[in-house]
Amino acid sequence: MEKFYKSLSVFVLLLVLSSATALAQKTVTGTILDEFGEGLPGVTVLVKGTTTGTATDIDGKYSLNVPSNESVLVYSFIGYRTVEQVVGTRSVIDLSMAPDERQLTELVVTGYTIDNRRETTGAIATANPKDLVVIPTGNVEQVLQGRIAGVTVVTNGQPGTTSQIRVRGFGGLDGNAPLYIVDGVPTLNTDFLNPDDIESVTVLKDAAAASIYGARAAAGVIVYTTKQGTKKAQKLRFSYDGMYGVTDPGRGIDMTTPQQYADLTWLAEKNQAALDGRAPAYGHPQLGTGPTPVLPYYLSVISQNPNTGALSNASGQAGPLNAQQLEQQRAWYNIDPRKGAVLQLTRAATGEGTDWYDAITRSAPLQRHSMGFSGGSEKSRFFFGLGYQDQQGIMINNSFKRISLRANSEHDLGSRVRIGQNFQATYRQVLGQTGGNGGQGVAQDENDILQAFRMPSFIPVFDEFGGYAGTAARGFNNPRNPVANREGLGNNKNFNAQAFGNVFAEVSITDDIVFRTTLGGQYDNFYGVGFSRLQYENSENNSAFGYNEFSGYSFAWVNTNTVSYRKKIGLHGIDVIVGQEALNTGAGRNLSASGQNPFSEDPNFVTISQLPVNTRQVNSGQFKGSNFLSFFARANYIYNDRYMFSAVVRRDGSSRFGPEARWGTFPAFSAGWRISAENFMSGATWLDDLKIRGGWGTMGNSNPVNQENQFNLYAGNIGASSYDIGGTNSSALIGFRRSRIGNPATQWETVITTNVGFDGTAFGGKLDFIVDYWQKDSKDLLFAVPIPSVYGFNAAVPAQNVGEMMNRGLDFTVATRGNFNQDWRYELQVNGGWLKNEIKDLGGLPFLTTFNPSYRGIEPIRNAPGQPLSSFFGYVVEGIFQNQEDVNSHATQDGKAIGRFKFQDVNGDGAITPDDRQFLGSPIPTFSGGMNFTVGYKNFDLSAYFYGTAGNEIWAQWRWFTDFFQTFEGAAISTRLLDAWSPTNTGSTIPQVERTSNFSTSNVANSYYVVDGSYLRLQNLTIGYTMPSSLLQRWKLERLRVFGAANNLFTLTGYDGLDPMVGGNVDLGFGVDVGNYPVTRQYTFGLNLTF
């Protein structure tokens, strides 16, 4: 009996305890939504620290018993960020889960295939599409700057400018732009893309990753895919992304005031007289002839000869004029040279004078809007996008406008067949752009930005009666009024209309074998009109009113067919693709016509037909494009998810080469080892994944070869091959001349890449790192070798295979992310790369002679073996000659004198000769990189994005105009000359102010122009707020975010030009700053909305 009572007591106790536990538990229910507001099935909901859990049903709903109010629920789902929630007093917990961008980028889109990043063995990098929309630009590549290690982006501040991209250095002397793939279609540029339409960005860096594209992949491949929608039953979704803002032009270079200008003008004569051993002879048309300059009231006054009655402009006059005199001036005033002499009343600018940079620039508004419509069913999906961007430049009459329409769709025809299409139509307009090649060469252009630093502050923008003022007022040399230049562009108009896309079909022959065929194309059409005004305000003017029209079109196409096989057999994974591709790079025609002095200058009247017949010039051209035929194959093998091997081969034929050299074969091999999966790594519990990979391969390059390179061609040109056979002195017959010398033996330029890399993840996914050591060797470099003129005077020289180049570097990317606590989160990504570039051989040439740019007689660049591309070359400035003893004791140097440059006698032969010139630096950065940091608090987010370079120099050619009084005596003078060398300022590096241009002052290239171009820029700072899910559900919205941003907020640099980001010809003529268009500060605010 006693035993029975003991057992009963134990039973009652257990019953009480279990009842108490049951009473302590509570039930939590809720709904989990995806980023589109749809129920998310299959989400795991666990009580943290236990095995108690459940999963959401098909509608995203769940119910779970939790032990207490202190319990923490963990919500997780593949491809989405894990969320933790403290239960508290809540019995209903609803939430929306956001995609995990890191996990999504594990799928890498290469154009031909979609691969798992975990299984790749090549050097591949991805960019977050959200990063592409933070800064308003005319092309998406501009925003890739600093986002991907090993990718160099060179650009400028002109809206709509075409950026120059280089992947892992410079593979050749020319044609180093990467291949772009958009939805499987190759293209030469992506200016038509709306950043809001982009779904993914992948960069293929080495041969193991890129050689499947063969002939055009030597400089790397950038692959874009656009938004597609999702295959599942769903409602129509709408998204809107809008942005407004303004661009601040910032400050220009500090120039002298009128009084400083006058004082330096007199100082120049004083110093020149001392050098010449004579008394000063002061004089200037505006400043008088006395020992002290006198500032005039008027730069130009209309005067009448009392004897003849003739009218003329008198300089340097006192004032002011009275009302009667002003009316007389108005009566005489004339700014139309067709009606007689130009007569102006121009008042001198006073005080600080005219800030010409401020006069030609403005605070420029910008706006960008994108709407997206997406939806689908179990068997189809679609995306439809509309985009509009209107961005004004900081210079007058400079703007960019883009209107885009995108329509993508895919449909299942049964279980085995899929069809689809990707289409984009784009309207682009870029006005007032300078520099050529889409604005790429603006840094090396003597444009209106440079004119702003050549125009003296003495001169106002307008004369007293509203006409343009300028250097027609005597004594100021020949710069032109840049405001007049810019306003003269007001009637210029142009547009580019483009259609781009493809159609495709896929057939699953079996569950493992898929056939895909794609037909794509790109059609471009452009038209424009331009005007050149009849000038009067300058010392050197356009003497006629000019008008021109231009138009053209091109069509490129590509057809790709592939068969892929993917199979998992036990521990073995096999992935094979074979394919064939044919394409034409673009055939078309263009037409241009111009003339002068139409009957009316009204833009609504002028046409080519209205121009006088004897002024008309009409030209046209056609091009056939280059044809490529290619065959390729790739095989990937994986064993036990540890050991990976890949082999690629592509055979290309190109019409750019002669029949004997038309075909090239380019193989690549790579392997990987997931070392973290080995048993001996089991103790490294902090390490989630570590893969070692290596690859070797070759890629071909035909980009530097003109499509007519193999042919001997003849052409007629009235300027180069004509003769007045009739002896009339008024007409000429066009004859034929040799226009191109052919070389059918030219063959493929070959790039050989070697890469060793490490991919790792640690600390539960909180740390990712990628490190690559690589080398890229180019052989059979293609460039035009000089040949004797007897082979064909004025004929284009053919490209030949002569030379070698080496690029070597180290790329790294480190990212970490996590939560400080429930409310605070962070993400940090740092990437960078070191680069060494060297020309190894030029076929025995000491340096490249076919490309030797000259700027006002200064030749700063020499491309030579043993040096990087575009190396700066000239005399080394040791200092300034301090006294006569210093002058006498130095080597023989033409024009040497006190206060002038003292050049280094490098070879010690006692004379400064061309043999003493040295390589002075390189514009190619030794290191470049970026850092992106984001911190979030509840629904607020703050992100900062930095970019910088180190180890690069800039050739500051603008100093030739602003720092030497004698180069254009009378033009503007920089305030830097206030610190020029003098007997009382002997520590200055700026030579003394004088009036002689010679070898020892301003006539030769030297190290004075070479400036450290390293910089660090805060490219973007954004603060945003996302509405909480509770409000979104109440308002029936999926997402609502508002943000404000500042772009290019500050730049830390030692460069004293407008902007250390200096472009030009990035291959052979990089880093020369003549009139760089700066990247300046922007302020934007915007809205992101989805429902």
Stockholm file with secondary structure:
# STOCKHOLM 1.0

chainA/1-1091         MEKFYKSLSVFVLLLVLSSATALAQKTVTGTILDEFGEGLPGVTVLVKGTTTGTATDIDGKYSLNVPSNESVLVYSFIGYRTVEQVVGTRSVIDLSMAPDERQLTELVVTGYTIDNRRETTGAIATANPKDLVVIPTGNVEQVLQGRIAGVTVVTNGQPGTTSQIRVRGFGGLDGNAPLYIVDGVPTLNTDFLNPDDIESVTVLKDAAAASIYGARAAAGVIVYTTKQGTKKAQKLRFSYDGMYGVTDPGRGIDMTTPQQYADLTWLAEKNQAALDGRAPAYGHPQLGTGPTPVLPYYLSVISQNPNTGALSNASGQAGPLNAQQLEQQRAWYNIDPRKGAVLQLTRAATGEGTDWYDAITRSAPLQRHSMGFSGGSEKSRFFFGLGYQDQQGIMINNSFKRISLRANSEHDLGSRVRIGQNFQATYRQVLGQTGGNGGQGVAQDENDILQAFRMPSFIPVFDEFGGYAGTAARGFNNPRNPVANREGLGNNKNFNAQAFGNVFAEVSITDDIVFRTTLGGQYDNFYGVGFSRLQYENSENNSAFGYNEFSGYSFAWVNTNTVSYRKKIGLHGIDVIVGQEALNTGAGRNLSASGQNPFSEDPNFVTISQLPVNTRQVNSGQFKGSNFLSFFARANYIYNDRYMFSAVVRRDGSSRFGPEARWGTFPAFSAGWRISAENFMSGATWLDDLKIRGGWGTMGNSNPVNQENQFNLYAGNIGASSYDIGGTNSSALIGFRRSRIGNPATQWETVITTNVGFDGTAFGGKLDFIVDYWQKDSKDLLFAVPIPSVYGFNAAVPAQNVGEMMNRGLDFTVATRGNFNQDWRYELQVNGGWLKNEIKDLGGLPFLTTFNPSYRGIEPIRNAPGQPLSSFFGYVVEGIFQNQEDVNSHATQDGKAIGRFKFQDVNGDGAITPDDRQFLGSPIPTFSGGMNFTVGYKNFDLSAYFYGTAGNEIWAQWRWFTDFFQTFEGAAISTRLLDAWSPTNTGSTIPQVERTSNFSTSNVANSYYVVDGSYLRLQNLTIGYTMPSSLLQRWKLERLRVFGAANNLFTLTGYDGLDPMVGGNVDLGFGVDVGNYPVTRQYTFGLNLTF
#=GR chainA/1-1091 SS CHHHHHHHHHHHHHHHHHHHHHHHCEEEEEEEECTTSCBCTTCEEEETTSSCEEECCTTSEEEEEESCTTCEEEEECTTBCCEEEECTTCSBCCEECCBCHHHHTTEEECSSCEEEGGGCCSCEEEECGGGGGSSCCSSGGGGGTTTSTTEEEECCSSTTCCCEEEESSCSSSSCCCCEEEETTEEESCCTTCCGGGEEEEEEECSHHHHGGGGGGCTTCEEEEEECCCCSSSCCCEEEEEEEEEEECCCCCCCBCCHHHHHHHHHHHHHHHHHHHTSCCCCCBTTTBSSSSCCCCSEEEEEEECTTTCCEEEEEEECCCCCHHHHHHHHHHCBCCGGGSSCBCCEECCCTTCCCHHHHHBCCEEEEEEEEEEEEEETTEEEEEEEEEEEEECSBTTCEEEEEEEEEEEEEEETTTEEEEEEEEEEEEEEESCCSSTTTTTGGGSCCHHHHHTTSCTTSCSBCTTSSBCCTTSTTSCSCCCHHHHHHTTTTCEEEEEEEEEEEEEEEESSSSEEEEEEEEEEEEEEEEEEEECCCCSSSSCCCSCEEEEEEEEEEEEEEEEEEEEEEEETTEEEEEEEEEEEEEEEEEEEEEEEEECCSCCCTTTCCGGGSCGGGCEEEEEEECCCEEEEEEEEEEEEETTTEEEEEEEEEEEETTSCGGGCEEEEEEEEEEEEGGGSGGGTTCTTEEEEEEEEEEEEEEECTTSCTTTTSCEEEECTTTSEECTTCCSSCCEECEEEEECCCTTCCCEEEEEEEEEEEEEETTTTEEEEEEEEEEEEESCEEECCCCGGGCTTCBCCEEECCEEEEEEEEEEEEEEEESSSSEEEEEEEEEEEEEEEEEESTTCSSCCSCCCCBTTBCCBCCCTTSCTTCEEEBCEEEECCSHHHHHHSCBCTTCCTTSEEECCTTCSSBCCGGGCEEEECSSCSEEEEEEEEEEETTEEEEEEEEEEESCEEECTTHHHHSCTTTTTTSCCBGGGGGCCBTTBTTCSSCCCCSCCSTTTTSSCBGGGEEECCEEEEEEEEEEEECCHHHHHHTTCSEEEEEEEEEEEEEEESCCSSCSCCCEETTTEETBCSSCCCCCCEEEEEEEEEC
#=GC SS_cons          CHHHHHHHHHHHHHHHHHHHHHHHCEEEEEEEECTTSCBCTTCEEEETTSSCEEECCTTSEEEEEESCTTCEEEEECTTBCCEEEECTTCSBCCEECCBCHHHHTTEEECSSCEEEGGGCCSCEEEECGGGGGSSCCSSGGGGGTTTSTTEEEECCSSTTCCCEEEESSCSSSSCCCCEEEETTEEESCCTTCCGGGEEEEEEECSHHHHGGGGGGCTTCEEEEEECCCCSSSCCCEEEEEEEEEEECCCCCCCBCCHHHHHHHHHHHHHHHHHHHTSCCCCCBTTTBSSSSCCCCSEEEEEEECTTTCCEEEEEEECCCCCHHHHHHHHHHCBCCGGGSSCBCCEECCCTTCCCHHHHHBCCEEEEEEEEEEEEEETTEEEEEEEEEEEEECSBTTCEEEEEEEEEEEEEEETTTEEEEEEEEEEEEEEESCCSSTTTTTGGGSCCHHHHHTTSCTTSCSBCTTSSBCCTTSTTSCSCCCHHHHHHTTTTCEEEEEEEEEEEEEEEESSSSEEEEEEEEEEEEEEEEEEEECCCCSSSSCCCSCEEEEEEEEEEEEEEEEEEEEEEEETTEEEEEEEEEEEEEEEEEEEEEEEEECCSCCCTTTCCGGGSCGGGCEEEEEEECCCEEEEEEEEEEEEETTTEEEEEEEEEEEETTSCGGGCEEEEEEEEEEEEGGGSGGGTTCTTEEEEEEEEEEEEEEECTTSCTTTTSCEEEECTTTSEECTTCCSSCCEECEEEEECCCTTCCCEEEEEEEEEEEEEETTTTEEEEEEEEEEEEESCEEECCCCGGGCTTCBCCEEECCEEEEEEEEEEEEEEEESSSSEEEEEEEEEEEEEEEEEESTTCSSCCSCCCCBTTBCCBCCCTTSCTTCEEEBCEEEECCSHHHHHHSCBCTTCCTTSEEECCTTCSSBCCGGGCEEEECSSCSEEEEEEEEEEETTEEEEEEEEEEESCEEECTTHHHHSCTTTTTTSCCBGGGGGCCBTTBTTCSSCCCCSCCSTTTTSSCBGGGEEECCEEEEEEEEEEEECCHHHHHHTTCSEEEEEEEEEEEEEEESCCSSCSCCCEETTTEETBCSSCCCCCCEEEEEEEEEC
//
